[in-house]
């Protein structure tokens, strides 16, 4: 009997790896069969590598779900300049909006849809990028999850915890990743802050964080009419500047605190321009209390200039990011503050398209700033802030 059986057999049915001495076959025959076996294995491996290479070389097939979020233009502009992504369909319930974007970006009529389910079934995307109102995120995730398609939503994740749980449960049922896209995730300065505090432990434990995110206001910067309509709707947006810009700080702080939930949330919100924003706040400040740290989130539609700055203070040093590539640092025994030029982020983490591709193709699992875990906590913080501003009281988060 052969002493080393193999599932690979030749046309005689004899195992090609029946190759040890004592098999009863002549040595020349055994050598010939070893060569044939090796050649067959190499052909199989080569075919596998070829298929893997072809899959990797193909652009990611992305469908756009919703066109009411103004950030969709930036995503489509970015996609048009790349060869590693292909927009295979666009959807929005508003037919005129679909036609407008279709014409602008040269999307064929047969790839334009006003029914989400029909689009997903027709174009069979590898991933869905969502640009609806925040309130409509859950419906898109449920539709995509039912078809086992990964989803990226714009920030923030949800308008309340009920909607956030719908998203989490749909993702679990469908076995899909859901990621949340923030512009600030791709800032090299934030990557450097993480290295200082989370990897190098160069400034001790975090004691205070300050996030400043805002601009002149949606009307003042001339956002699209469909974007303005839901941004100023408390049901569709969750609030005003508090949700639109407060989410950035909550996201970054949750990341820096390794997904530790704050103990308490205190917030104030005002409407300084009621003639423009009568239904929502345009100015908000949120205070987060952790066991050994504090967080201050400033969110505004009233500032003279756009700002997305983040400051982190530790026991023995600090780092201040002003925009995507600028960082000021002072650590330990340094007598003066220094300016740093942050290095590049990893290739798959430099922008939303690269990250979505890596997640959809299975090269990465969602983590950190983009993860569902982080953004469930972000939603909890924003909901608590909204209630605190409404009631005038500090909100204590329930212990999990």
N, C-alpha and C positions, 0 to 999 in steps of 0.2 A: 504493500500500500504506500502511496506517496506520503512523505513525512511533513510536507508544508503546503496544505491545500490552499487554493485561492479562488475567489469568486470569478476571476477572469479565466475564461477557458477558450481554447482554440476550436477550430472547426471539428476536431475529433472528440471534443468534450473533455479532454484531459486538462487538468489545471495547468496554466502556463507557469505557475510558480512552484510546480512540483519539481524542485530543482536540487534536492539534496542527494548525496550519494546513497546508493541502496535503493533507488526508486525502481530499479529493474530495467531502466532505459539506457542505451549506450550514451557514453559521455558526449559524443558529438551531437546527438539528438537533444540532450539536455541543454547544451550550450546554445544550439540553434533556437530552442524554445525560450530560453532566457532572453536572447536578443529580440525575438518577436514580442515577447511580453513587455520588455523595456520600451520598445518602439511604440507599442499600443498605449502604454501609460503616458509616454511623452506626448503623443498625439492628443490624448484626452486632456492632459494638463494645458497643452497649447490652445486647445479649443476653449477651455474654461477661461484662460487668460485673455484670449481674443474677445470673447463675449463680455468679460468684465471691462476690458478696455473700451469696447464700443459703447457700452452703457455709460461709462464715465465720460466719454467724449460727447455724448448726446446732450443738448441743452435741456435744462430742467423745464418741464411743461407746467406752466403756472396759469391758473385761472383767477381772474379778478372778481371778487364777490363784493359788489357795492362800489359806487362812484361818488357818493355824497361826502366823503372825507377828502379834504383838500390835499392831503399828503399823497393821494393816488397819483397826482401829476409827477411828483418827484420819483415815485417808484417806476412809473412807466417811462419817464425820461431816462432813468438809469438803465432800465432793461433794454431800451432801444440802442444803447451804446455797447452792449455786451453780446457775446456769442454763446455764453453758458446758460442763458435763460431764454425761453420763448413764451410769449403770451398767447395762449391757445383759445382764450375766450374771455369775454367781459360780460358782467351781469349787473343790472340795476332795475328795480321795478319801474323807474321813470324812463320811458322809451326815448324821450328827447335827449336825455343825458347819455344814454347808451349810444345814440346816433352821433352825438357831438364828439364823444371820446373816440368812437370808432373812426370817424373821419379824421380827427386830429392825429391819431397814431396809426392810421392805415390798417385797421383791423377789418378783416373781411366780413361781409354781411352775415355769412353763415356762422360766424364766431361771436355774434352779438345776440344777447338774450335778455328777456325781461322775466324769465322764470329760472330760479336758481337750480332746482332739481333737474330741469331739462338741460341746462348748461353742463352740470357735472356729469350727467349720463352721456351726453353727446360728445364732449371733448376729452373726457377721461384724463383729467390733469393728475400730475404727480403731487401737486401742492396747491393750496388755495391761499391767496393773499387778500385780506379782508379790509375794505375801506367803506364800511357802513357807519352809521351812528354807533356810539358805544352801546346803546340799548339793544341794537340789532345783532351784536356779536354772537349771542347765544344761539339764535336761530341758524346762523351760518355754520357754526361749529357742529350743531346737531345734524344738519344736512350733510356736511362733509364726513363726520364721524360715521354716519350710517353707511357710507361708501368707503370707509377706511382711508380717507385722504387727509394728510397732515395740513394744519392750518396755522397761518400767522395772522394775528389781529394787530391793529394799531393800538397805541396806548390810550386810556387805561383799559384794563380787562373788562370791567363791568360797572354798571351804575349802582348795584347793590349786591348784597351777599347771596340773595336768592338767584340772581342771574349768574353770579360767579360759580355757584354750586351746579347750576345747569350745565355750564361749560365743563366743569371738572367731571361731572358724571357722564356727559356725552363722550368726552375724551376717553374715559375709562372703558365705556361700553364698546367704543369703536377701536380701542387699542391704538390711538393716534397721538402724536405729539402736538401740543398747542403752545405756540410761542407768542410773546407780546413784544412788539417793536417800539423802541424809544430811540429817538435821535441820539440821546446822550449815551446809549450803550456803546456806540462806535467811536466815542471820544478817546483818543490816545491818552489824554491827561487823566482820565478816570482809570484806565488800565494801569498807569503808573502809580496812582494813589493806592490801588489795590495791592500792588507789589510792595509798597512801603509799609502798609499797615497789616496786610493779611499774609503776605509771604515772608518778607524780611523781618517783620515785627520790629521795625526800626524806630518807632515813635511810641511804643508802649500801648497800653489799652486805650481805646477810643473813649474820650470824655465828652466831646461836643461835636456836632455836625450842623452845618448851616447850608441850606440849598436855596438859591435865588433863581427863580425861573419866571419869565414874563416878557411881555412886549407892550406895545401901545394899545392893543385891543383888536379883536377880529375885524370890526368895521373899519378901524383906522388903518389897518394894513391891507385892506381890500381883499379879504378872503372871498371865495366863490359864494354866490347866493345860497346854493344848496348846503354849503358848509355852515354858513352863518345861521341858517334857519334852525339847524338842530343843536349847534353849539349854545344857542341862547334859549334852548328849551330844557327846563330842569328835568324832565322825564327822559329825554333822549341823551342828555349829556351828564346827568347826575347832579350837576350844579353848574357854576360858571367857571371862573378862573380857578376856583378851589380844586375841581376835578381836572380841568384842562391842563393846568400847570402844576398843581399840587402833587400830581401823580409822579412827576419826575423825582422830586425829593424823597417821597415815600419809597420809591423803587430803589434809589441809590442807598438810602439809609438801611433798608431791609437787607440789601446786599452786603454792605459794610459790616452789619451786625450779624452776619451769617444766619439770616432768616429768624433771628430772635424777634418776637413780637413785643411792641412796647407795652408797658403796664397801663399807662394812661395817655389820653389824647385830649388836648384843650385847643379850641380854635375860635377865632373871631373872623367874621366876614362882613363886608360892606359893599354897597353899590354906590360908587362915586359918580357914575354917569347914568342915572335912571332914564334919561331921555333916549339912551341907546340900548341899555341892558336892564329893562324894567323888571324882568322875571328872575334874574340870576345875579350872583355876586360878581364883581369885577376886581375885588381885592380880598385876599385871604391870608391869614397867618395861622400856621398849625404848629403846636408844641407837642413833642413826643417825649415821654418820660420812660427811660429804661432803668434797670437796677443800678447801673453805674455810669449812665450817660444821658445826655439830652440831645434832642434834635429840633431844629428850627426850620420850618419850611415856609418860604415867602413866595406866594403865587399872585401874579398881577396881570391885569389888562390895562394898566394905567401908567406904565413906565415910559420914559421918553425914548428908550432904546431897548432892543432885544437883549436879554441876558439869560445865560444858562451857566451859572457859576456854582461851584461846590467847594466847601471848606470842611476840612476834617482836622480836629485837634486831639492829640493824644497826650499821654502822661509826660513825654519827653520831646515832643516835636509836633509840627503841623505841616499840612500840605494844602495849597489853595489852587484850584483849577479855575481858570477863566477862559471858557470856551474849549474847543476841541483839542488844541495842541499846546496850550500855554499852562505852565505850572510853576508855582513858587513854593519853595520848601525850606524849612529850617528844622534841623534835627540835632538832638544831643548837645554837644559842646560848641556847635557852630555859633559864632558871634554875630553873623549876619545872614539874612535870608539869601537864598540862591535861586536863580532861574534854571529850569531844566527843560530840555527838549525831549519829550517822551519818545521812546522807540515805537516801531510799528506793532500793531496788534497781530496775532496769528492770522494767517491767510483766510481761514474760514470764519474769522470773527471781525472782519474789517468793515462790513456793511450788512444791511438786512438781506440782500439777495444772496450773498455768499453764505451767510449763516443759515438761511432757509434751505439752500441747496444742500449744505452739509447735513442738516437735520433730516430732510426728506430722503436723502440718499443713504442715511444710516451711518454716516461718518461721525456724527456727534449726537449726544443726547442733550436735550435742553437743560440748561443749568444757569444759575446766577440770575442776572438781570432780566433775561428773557423767559425764565421758567414760570410754569404755572404756579409752583410753590411760592415763589416770591410774590407773584402778582395777586394771589389770593390774600396775602397779608396786606399788600398795597390797597386792595379793595376794602379790607376791614378797617384800615387806617382812615381812608377817605370817608367811609360811611360814618365812622365815629366822629370825625371832624365836622361833618355836616350836621350831625345831631348836637354836638357841642355848641356850634355856632347858633343853631336854632334855639337851644334851651338856655344858653348862657352858662352851662355847667361843664365841668370836666367829666369825660366819659372813661370809666374804668373797663378795660377789655376783660372779658371772661377768661379764666384760666383754662387752658386746654388740657 
